[in-house]
Amino acid sequence: MKFSNYLEHITGVSIYPLVSLGLFVVFFMGVLIWSYRIDKNEIEHMENLPLND
């Protein structure tokens, strides 16, 4: 049997794609909000980190 056949027999398996999509959207929106709200000096500091070695 293939793995997909096992998934067809599990009750409530259709909720997993919705949960994973919801988690992805929440994480993506969090990163977007963080990137717009971060201080410009902090961005410059992170830009120069590889050059400070």
N, CA, C, O and CB atoms as a CASP TS submission, in Angstrom:
PFRMAT TS
TARGET T0000
AUTHOR 0000-0000-0000
METHOD Language model
MODEL 1
PARENT N/A
ATOM      1  N   MET     1       0.835  -1.193   0.000  1.00  0.00           N
ATOM      2  CA  MET     1       0.000   0.000   0.000  1.00  0.00           C
ATOM      3  C   MET     1       0.874   1.249   0.000  1.00  0.00           C
ATOM      4  O   MET     1       1.953   1.287   0.592  1.00  0.00           O
ATOM      5  CB  MET     1      -0.947   0.002   1.215  1.00  0.00           C
ATOM      6  N   LYS     2       0.382   2.235  -0.665  1.00  0.00           N
ATOM      7  CA  LYS     2       1.090   3.507  -0.682  1.00  0.00           C
ATOM      8  C   LYS     2       0.724   4.322   0.546  1.00  0.00           C
ATOM      9  O   LYS     2      -0.282   4.069   1.208  1.00  0.00           O
ATOM     10  CB  LYS     2       0.772   4.291  -1.964  1.00  0.00           C
ATOM     11  N   PHE     3       1.552   5.291   0.827  1.00  0.00           N
ATOM     12  CA  PHE     3       1.325   6.156   1.991  1.00  0.00           C
ATOM     13  C   PHE     3       0.019   6.926   1.862  1.00  0.00           C
ATOM     14  O   PHE     3      -0.665   7.162   2.858  1.00  0.00           O
ATOM     15  CB  PHE     3       2.489   7.133   2.165  1.00  0.00           C
ATOM     16  N   SER     4      -0.331   7.319   0.638  1.00  0.00           N
ATOM     17  CA  SER     4      -1.575   8.074   0.444  1.00  0.00           C
ATOM     18  C   SER     4      -2.796   7.239   0.796  1.00  0.00           C
ATOM     19  O   SER     4      -3.815   7.784   1.220  1.00  0.00           O
ATOM     20  CB  SER     4      -1.681   8.561  -0.998  1.00  0.00           C
ATOM     21  N   ASN     5      -2.710   5.929   0.626  1.00  0.00           N
ATOM     22  CA  ASN     5      -3.827   5.065   1.016  1.00  0.00           C
ATOM     23  C   ASN     5      -4.019   5.078   2.523  1.00  0.00           C
ATOM     24  O   ASN     5      -5.155   5.033   2.996  1.00  0.00           O
ATOM     25  CB  ASN     5      -3.596   3.629   0.527  1.00  0.00           C
ATOM     26  N   TYR     6      -2.957   5.137   3.271  1.00  0.00           N
ATOM     27  CA  TYR     6      -3.072   5.218   4.725  1.00  0.00           C
ATOM     28  C   TYR     6      -3.729   6.531   5.140  1.00  0.00           C
ATOM     29  O   TYR     6      -4.542   6.556   6.065  1.00  0.00           O
ATOM     30  CB  TYR     6      -1.689   5.082   5.383  1.00  0.00           C
ATOM     31  N   LEU     7      -3.385   7.603   4.471  1.00  0.00           N
ATOM     32  CA  LEU     7      -3.957   8.905   4.810  1.00  0.00           C
ATOM     33  C   LEU     7      -5.451   8.976   4.515  1.00  0.00           C
ATOM     34  O   LEU     7      -6.186   9.692   5.196  1.00  0.00           O
ATOM     35  CB  LEU     7      -3.237   9.999   4.054  1.00  0.00           C
ATOM     36  N   GLU     8      -5.900   8.243   3.509  1.00  0.00           N
ATOM     37  CA  GLU     8      -7.318   8.260   3.172  1.00  0.00           C
ATOM     38  C   GLU     8      -8.171   7.627   4.261  1.00  0.00           C
ATOM     39  O   GLU     8      -9.352   7.951   4.384  1.00  0.00           O
ATOM     40  CB  GLU     8      -7.549   7.544   1.860  1.00  0.00           C
ATOM     41  N   HIS     9      -7.594   6.733   5.050  1.00  0.00           N
ATOM     42  CA  HIS     9      -8.357   6.017   6.064  1.00  0.00           C
ATOM     43  C   HIS     9      -8.329   6.702   7.424  1.00  0.00           C
ATOM     44  O   HIS     9      -9.007   6.247   8.345  1.00  0.00           O
ATOM     45  CB  HIS     9      -7.832   4.618   6.198  1.00  0.00           C
ATOM     46  N   ILE    10      -7.579   7.763   7.576  1.00  0.00           N
ATOM     47  CA  ILE    10      -7.514   8.486   8.844  1.00  0.00           C
ATOM     48  C   ILE    10      -8.657   9.493   8.875  1.00  0.00           C
ATOM     49  O   ILE    10      -8.824  10.288   7.950  1.00  0.00           O
ATOM     50  CB  ILE    10      -6.127   9.198   9.028  1.00  0.00           C
ATOM     51  N   THR    11      -9.439   9.452   9.947  1.00  0.00           N
ATOM     52  CA  THR    11     -10.549  10.402  10.045  1.00  0.00           C
ATOM     53  C   THR    11     -10.014  11.777  10.435  1.00  0.00           C
ATOM     54  O   THR    11      -9.136  11.890  11.290  1.00  0.00           O
ATOM     55  CB  THR    11     -11.605   9.916  11.075  1.00  0.00           C
ATOM     56  N   GLY    12     -10.541  12.806   9.813  1.00  0.00           N
ATOM     57  CA  GLY    12     -10.144  14.171  10.122  1.00  0.00           C
ATOM     58  C   GLY    12      -8.823  14.591   9.521  1.00  0.00           C
ATOM     59  O   GLY    12      -8.252  15.599   9.938  1.00  0.00           O
ATOM     60  N   VAL    13      -8.318  13.841   8.548  1.00  0.00           N
ATOM     61  CA  VAL    13      -7.017  14.179   7.960  1.00  0.00           C
ATOM     62  C   VAL    13      -7.106  15.444   7.102  1.00  0.00           C
ATOM     63  O   VAL    13      -6.083  16.069   6.825  1.00  0.00           O
ATOM     64  CB  VAL    13      -6.496  13.006   7.112  1.00  0.00           C
ATOM     65  N   SER    14      -8.286  15.820   6.689  1.00  0.00           N
ATOM     66  CA  SER    14      -8.418  17.000   5.825  1.00  0.00           C
ATOM     67  C   SER    14      -8.153  18.299   6.578  1.00  0.00           C
ATOM     68  O   SER    14      -8.011  19.348   5.949  1.00  0.00           O
ATOM     69  CB  SER    14      -9.808  17.043   5.210  1.00  0.00           C
ATOM     70  N   ILE    15      -8.082  18.258   7.898  1.00  0.00           N
ATOM     71  CA  ILE    15      -7.817  19.467   8.682  1.00  0.00           C
ATOM     72  C   ILE    15      -6.333  19.841   8.642  1.00  0.00           C
ATOM     73  O   ILE    15      -5.995  21.009   8.834  1.00  0.00           O
ATOM     74  CB  ILE    15      -8.271  19.267  10.136  1.00  0.00           C
ATOM     75  N   TYR    16      -5.447  18.883   8.399  1.00  0.00           N
ATOM     76  CA  TYR    16      -4.007  19.148   8.428  1.00  0.00           C
ATOM     77  C   TYR    16      -3.555  20.164   7.376  1.00  0.00           C
ATOM     78  O   TYR    16      -2.747  21.034   7.698  1.00  0.00           O
ATOM     79  CB  TYR    16      -3.254  17.859   8.230  1.00  0.00           C
ATOM     80  N   PRO    17      -4.038  20.093   6.140  1.00  0.00           N
ATOM     81  CA  PRO    17      -3.634  21.134   5.181  1.00  0.00           C
ATOM     82  C   PRO    17      -4.099  22.526   5.590  1.00  0.00           C
ATOM     83  O   PRO    17      -3.391  23.507   5.368  1.00  0.00           O
ATOM     84  CB  PRO    17      -4.178  20.810   3.804  1.00  0.00           C
ATOM     85  N   LEU    18      -5.280  22.616   6.182  1.00  0.00           N
ATOM     86  CA  LEU    18      -5.778  23.921   6.620  1.00  0.00           C
ATOM     87  C   LEU    18      -4.952  24.467   7.774  1.00  0.00           C
ATOM     88  O   LEU    18      -4.662  25.662   7.820  1.00  0.00           O
ATOM     89  CB  LEU    18      -7.245  23.822   7.032  1.00  0.00           C
ATOM     90  N   VAL    19      -4.576  23.609   8.698  1.00  0.00           N
ATOM     91  CA  VAL    19      -3.756  24.044   9.830  1.00  0.00           C
ATOM     92  C   VAL    19      -2.382  24.487   9.344  1.00  0.00           C
ATOM     93  O   VAL    19      -1.872  25.519   9.779  1.00  0.00           O
ATOM     94  CB  VAL    19      -3.617  22.913  10.874  1.00  0.00           C
ATOM     95  N   SER    20      -1.781  23.715   8.445  1.00  0.00           N
ATOM     96  CA  SER    20      -0.448  24.080   7.953  1.00  0.00           C
ATOM     97  C   SER    20      -0.496  25.379   7.144  1.00  0.00           C
ATOM     98  O   SER    20       0.421  26.194   7.234  1.00  0.00           O
ATOM     99  CB  SER    20       0.134  22.944   7.092  1.00  0.00           C
ATOM    100  N   LEU    21      -1.546  25.577   6.362  1.00  0.00           N
ATOM    101  CA  LEU    21      -1.687  26.832   5.624  1.00  0.00           C
ATOM    102  C   LEU    21      -1.864  27.999   6.585  1.00  0.00           C
ATOM    103  O   LEU    21      -1.285  29.066   6.381  1.00  0.00           O
ATOM    104  CB  LEU    21      -2.875  26.759   4.652  1.00  0.00           C
ATOM    105  N   GLY    22      -2.652  27.804   7.617  1.00  0.00           N
ATOM    106  CA  GLY    22      -2.850  28.855   8.612  1.00  0.00           C
ATOM    107  C   GLY    22      -1.556  29.216   9.318  1.00  0.00           C
ATOM    108  O   GLY    22      -1.266  30.396   9.515  1.00  0.00           O
ATOM    109  N   LEU    23      -0.771  28.210   9.704  1.00  0.00           N
ATOM    110  CA  LEU    23       0.515  28.472  10.355  1.00  0.00           C
ATOM    111  C   LEU    23       1.462  29.214   9.421  1.00  0.00           C
ATOM    112  O   LEU    23       2.168  30.127   9.849  1.00  0.00           O
ATOM    113  CB  LEU    23       1.159  27.160  10.819  1.00  0.00           C
ATOM    114  N   PHE    24       1.480  28.831   8.158  1.00  0.00           N
ATOM    115  CA  PHE    24       2.338  29.503   7.194  1.00  0.00           C
ATOM    116  C   PHE    24       1.948  30.967   7.043  1.00  0.00           C
ATOM    117  O   PHE    24       2.813  31.843   7.037  1.00  0.00           O
ATOM    118  CB  PHE    24       2.273  28.800   5.844  1.00  0.00           C
ATOM    119  N   VAL    25       0.656  31.236   6.922  1.00  0.00           N
ATOM    120  CA  VAL    25       0.188  32.613   6.740  1.00  0.00           C
ATOM    121  C   VAL    25       0.524  33.455   7.963  1.00  0.00           C
ATOM    122  O   VAL    25       0.970  34.594   7.827  1.00  0.00           O
ATOM    123  CB  VAL    25      -1.329  32.642   6.475  1.00  0.00           C
ATOM    124  N   VAL    26       0.313  32.903   9.162  1.00  0.00           N
ATOM    125  CA  VAL    26       0.623  33.644  10.387  1.00  0.00           C
ATOM    126  C   VAL    26       2.117  33.937  10.463  1.00  0.00           C
ATOM    127  O   VAL    26       2.509  35.057  10.793  1.00  0.00           O
ATOM    128  CB  VAL    26       0.167  32.853  11.634  1.00  0.00           C
ATOM    129  N   PHE    27       2.958  32.946  10.162  1.00  0.00           N
ATOM    130  CA  PHE    27       4.407  33.147  10.191  1.00  0.00           C
ATOM    131  C   PHE    27       4.835  34.177   9.148  1.00  0.00           C
ATOM    132  O   PHE    27       5.645  35.056   9.441  1.00  0.00           O
ATOM    133  CB  PHE    27       5.138  31.816   9.953  1.00  0.00           C
ATOM    134  N   PHE    28       4.297  34.071   7.934  1.00  0.00           N
ATOM    135  CA  PHE    28       4.651  34.989   6.859  1.00  0.00           C
ATOM    136  C   PHE    28       4.250  36.417   7.209  1.00  0.00           C
ATOM    137  O   PHE    28       5.024  37.350   6.993  1.00  0.00           O
ATOM    138  CB  PHE    28       3.986  34.559   5.550  1.00  0.00           C
ATOM    139  N   MET    29       3.061  36.590   7.743  1.00  0.00           N
ATOM    140  CA  MET    29       2.613  37.930   8.134  1.00  0.00           C
ATOM    141  C   MET    29       3.471  38.473   9.274  1.00  0.00           C
ATOM    142  O   MET    29       3.762  39.668   9.315  1.00  0.00           O
ATOM    143  CB  MET    29       1.128  37.903   8.551  1.00  0.00           C
ATOM    144  N   GLY    30       3.877  37.605  10.195  1.00  0.00           N
ATOM    145  CA  GLY    30       4.749  38.035  11.284  1.00  0.00           C
ATOM    146  C   GLY    30       6.092  38.525  10.774  1.00  0.00           C
ATOM    147  O   GLY    30       6.600  39.547  11.236  1.00  0.00           O
ATOM    148  N   VAL    31       6.665  37.808   9.832  1.00  0.00           N
ATOM    149  CA  VAL    31       7.948  38.226   9.256  1.00  0.00           C
ATOM    150  C   VAL    31       7.787  39.530   8.476  1.00  0.00           C
ATOM    151  O   VAL    31       8.655  40.400   8.539  1.00  0.00           O
ATOM    152  CB  VAL    31       8.516  37.122   8.337  1.00  0.00           C
ATOM    153  N   LEU    32       6.697  39.667   7.753  1.00  0.00           N
ATOM    154  CA  LEU    32       6.454  40.913   7.020  1.00  0.00           C
ATOM    155  C   LEU    32       6.324  42.101   7.966  1.00  0.00           C
ATOM    156  O   LEU    32       6.927  43.149   7.737  1.00  0.00           O
ATOM    157  CB  LEU    32       5.193  40.788   6.165  1.00  0.00           C
ATOM    158  N   ILE    33       5.547  41.942   9.014  1.00  0.00           N
ATOM    159  CA  ILE    33       5.372  43.030   9.984  1.00  0.00           C
ATOM    160  C   ILE    33       6.694  43.356  10.657  1.00  0.00           C
ATOM    161  O   ILE    33       7.026  44.526  10.843  1.00  0.00           O
ATOM    162  CB  ILE    33       4.316  42.655  11.042  1.00  0.00           C
ATOM    163  N   TRP    34       7.455  42.322  11.025  1.00  0.00           N
ATOM    164  CA  TRP    34       8.752  42.542  11.671  1.00  0.00           C
ATOM    165  C   TRP    34       9.696  43.293  10.738  1.00  0.00           C
ATOM    166  O   TRP    34      10.411  44.195  11.173  1.00  0.00           O
ATOM    167  CB  TRP    34       9.381  41.200  12.096  1.00  0.00           C
ATOM    168  N   SER    35       9.704  42.924   9.449  1.00  0.00           N
ATOM    169  CA  SER    35      10.638  43.564   8.521  1.00  0.00           C
ATOM    170  C   SER    35      10.278  45.029   8.267  1.00  0.00           C
ATOM    171  O   SER    35      11.165  45.839   7.997  1.00  0.00           O
ATOM    172  CB  SER    35      10.666  42.802   7.199  1.00  0.00           C
ATOM    173  N   TYR    36       9.018  45.376   8.347  1.00  0.00           N
ATOM    174  CA  TYR    36       8.634  46.778   8.161  1.00  0.00           C
ATOM    175  C   TYR    36       8.840  47.610   9.418  1.00  0.00           C
ATOM    176  O   TYR    36       9.039  48.821   9.325  1.00  0.00           O
ATOM    177  CB  TYR    36       7.187  46.866   7.729  1.00  0.00           C
ATOM    178  N   ARG    37       8.796  46.990  10.585  1.00  0.00           N
ATOM    179  CA  ARG    37       8.890  47.738  11.831  1.00  0.00           C
ATOM    180  C   ARG    37      10.306  47.829  12.387  1.00  0.00           C
ATOM    181  O   ARG    37      10.551  48.602  13.314  1.00  0.00           O
ATOM    182  CB  ARG    37       8.002  47.117  12.851  1.00  0.00           C
ATOM    183  N   ILE    38      11.243  47.058  11.841  1.00  0.00           N
ATOM    184  CA  ILE    38      12.598  47.020  12.394  1.00  0.00           C
ATOM    185  C   ILE    38      13.300  48.360  12.155  1.00  0.00           C
ATOM    186  O   ILE    38      13.079  49.028  11.145  1.00  0.00           O
ATOM    187  CB  ILE    38      13.413  45.858  11.765  1.00  0.00           C
ATOM    188  N   ASP    39      14.130  48.719  13.090  1.00  0.00           N
ATOM    189  CA  ASP    39      14.876  49.975  13.025  1.00  0.00           C
ATOM    190  C   ASP    39      15.924  49.904  11.913  1.00  0.00           C
ATOM    191  O   ASP    39      16.557  48.865  11.723  1.00  0.00           O
ATOM    192  CB  ASP    39      15.550  50.284  14.388  1.00  0.00           C
ATOM    193  N   LYS    40      16.106  50.981  11.194  1.00  0.00           N
ATOM    194  CA  LYS    40      17.064  51.012  10.079  1.00  0.00           C
ATOM    195  C   LYS    40      18.501  50.815  10.559  1.00  0.00           C
ATOM    196  O   LYS    40      19.316  50.240   9.837  1.00  0.00           O
ATOM    197  CB  LYS    40      16.950  52.338   9.321  1.00  0.00           C
ATOM    198  N   ASN    41      18.821  51.278  11.756  1.00  0.00           N
ATOM    199  CA  ASN    41      20.167  51.064  12.293  1.00  0.00           C
ATOM    200  C   ASN    41      20.424  49.583  12.542  1.00  0.00           C
ATOM    201  O   ASN    41      21.542  49.102  12.356  1.00  0.00           O
ATOM    202  CB  ASN    41      20.360  51.859  13.592  1.00  0.00           C
ATOM    203  N   GLU    42      19.398  48.869  12.958  1.00  0.00           N
ATOM    204  CA  GLU    42      19.542  47.424  13.174  1.00  0.00           C
ATOM    205  C   GLU    42      19.788  46.703  11.853  1.00  0.00           C
ATOM    206  O   GLU    42      20.564  45.750  11.800  1.00  0.00           O
ATOM    207  CB  GLU    42      18.287  46.851  13.864  1.00  0.00           C
ATOM    208  N   ILE    43      19.139  47.148  10.800  1.00  0.00           N
ATOM    209  CA  ILE    43      19.360  46.554   9.479  1.00  0.00           C
ATOM    210  C   ILE    43      20.790  46.807   9.018  1.00  0.00           C
ATOM    211  O   ILE    43      21.436  45.903   8.489  1.00  0.00           O
ATOM    212  CB  ILE    43      18.358  47.122   8.449  1.00  0.00           C
ATOM    213  N   GLU    44      21.287  48.010   9.210  1.00  0.00           N
ATOM    214  CA  GLU    44      22.671  48.313   8.832  1.00  0.00           C
ATOM    215  C   GLU    44      23.650  47.477   9.641  1.00  0.00           C
ATOM    216  O   GLU    44      24.671  47.033   9.117  1.00  0.00           O
ATOM    217  CB  GLU    44      22.969  49.805   9.026  1.00  0.00           C
ATOM    218  N   HIS    45      23.346  47.263  10.905  1.00  0.00           N
ATOM    219  CA  HIS    45      24.202  46.423  11.747  1.00  0.00           C
ATOM    220  C   HIS    45      24.235  44.994  11.208  1.00  0.00           C
ATOM    221  O   HIS    45      25.303  44.387  11.131  1.00  0.00           O
ATOM    222  CB  HIS    45      23.706  46.435  13.215  1.00  0.00           C
ATOM    223  N   MET    46      23.077  44.453  10.836  1.00  0.00           N
ATOM    224  CA  MET    46      23.021  43.092  10.294  1.00  0.00           C
ATOM    225  C   MET    46      23.702  43.008   8.931  1.00  0.00           C
ATOM    226  O   MET    46      24.303  41.984   8.604  1.00  0.00           O
ATOM    227  CB  MET    46      21.567  42.622  10.180  1.00  0.00           C
ATOM    228  N   GLU    47      23.615  44.073   8.134  1.00  0.00           N
ATOM    229  CA  GLU    47      24.281  44.082   6.828  1.00  0.00           C
ATOM    230  C   GLU    47      25.792  43.981   6.976  1.00  0.00           C
ATOM    231  O   GLU    47      26.453  43.344   6.156  1.00  0.00           O
ATOM    232  CB  GLU    47      23.919  45.349   6.053  1.00  0.00           C
ATOM    233  N   ASN    48      26.341  44.599   8.008  1.00  0.00           N
ATOM    234  CA  ASN    48      27.790  44.650   8.181  1.00  0.00           C
ATOM    235  C   ASN    48      28.350  43.478   8.974  1.00  0.00           C
ATOM    236  O   ASN    48      29.568  43.376   9.122  1.00  0.00           O
ATOM    237  CB  ASN    48      28.169  45.925   8.856  1.00  0.00           C
ATOM    238  N   LEU    49      27.509  42.595   9.485  1.00  0.00           N
ATOM    239  CA  LEU    49      28.000  41.465  10.273  1.00  0.00           C
ATOM    240  C   LEU    49      28.996  40.584   9.512  1.00  0.00           C
ATOM    241  O   LEU    49      30.026  40.228  10.084  1.00  0.00           O
ATOM    242  CB  LEU    49      26.835  40.625  10.730  1.00  0.00           C
ATOM    243  N   PRO    50      28.742  40.214   8.252  1.00  0.00           N
ATOM    244  CA  PRO    50      29.722  39.375   7.558  1.00  0.00           C
ATOM    245  C   PRO    50      31.056  40.086   7.318  1.00  0.00           C
ATOM    246  O   PRO    50      32.088  39.429   7.180  1.00  0.00           O
ATOM    247  CB  PRO    50      29.154  38.918   6.235  1.00  0.00           C
ATOM    248  N   LEU    51      31.045  41.403   7.268  1.00  0.00           N
ATOM    249  CA  LEU    51      32.265  42.152   6.976  1.00  0.00           C
ATOM    250  C   LEU    51      33.102  42.422   8.223  1.00  0.00           C
ATOM    251  O   LEU    51      34.259  42.828   8.112  1.00  0.00           O
ATOM    252  CB  LEU    51      31.916  43.460   6.308  1.00  0.00           C
ATOM    253  N   ASN    52      32.538  42.204   9.399  1.00  0.00           N
ATOM    254  CA  ASN    52      33.245  42.504  10.640  1.00  0.00           C
ATOM    255  C   ASN    52      34.239  41.423  11.051  1.00  0.00           C
ATOM    256  O   ASN    52      34.993  41.622  12.004  1.00  0.00           O
ATOM    257  CB  ASN    52      32.256  42.710  11.740  1.00  0.00           C
ATOM    258  N   ASP    53      34.259  40.299  10.367  1.00  0.00           N
ATOM    259  CA  ASP    53      35.171  39.201  10.758  1.00  0.00           C
ATOM    260  C   ASP    53      36.599  39.497  10.466  1.00  0.00           C
ATOM    261  O   ASP    53      37.470  38.671  10.740  1.00  0.00           O
ATOM    262  CB  ASP    53      34.798  37.936  10.067  1.00  0.00           C
TER
END
